[in-house]
């Protein structure tokens, strides 16, 4: 499995999770006419539900069960494909590498994937805006991220730590700190945006960090080396030795 195949599988899983959130939220707005104005005003029925004075309708058990089964099946499929085509194939998947470096949990991986989705497909900007009752906000907030990544309230409470500065893993290493450090806003309403360097790595752009460009050059294994000013013959001998050693190592591994 290559990186973009992995993302395609993860986005399919994300679609199902977002569909489940939508299904569960439908019970909050029974009137189809007012649903089209969600986020612009709070109806009396919704207000009564929010303060607990009116019972919410139950999510249709059959629809939810079907969605949960599809989600579980997709999770198992992704896991099998990762195990079958991971390290043994020599392919490094950016999301898994990032997770191994920073010790991210599966829930934290899902949050990263949600933040990455808006970089991969603009449809998620509209989906996220709709689910957050704010079409002007195209980035997911912490509340939606927790609903997407966690199955239980207990898991959500545990995952909140990842967004807390200065030591939460996502806040410290993966997300834009400016978004999470805004005063006057609750944690749940703050936007979840990937750090530009993390986004570039996950998208496999090959671009180095802008701050490093004045001091560093990107060199690739197949790029020809500039000749030395002295001992050019020694440089050629060294290159030949490395090529021979590499070919011998590759043959021994394949055997």
Beta strands, then each sheet from edge to edge (+ up, - down):
end
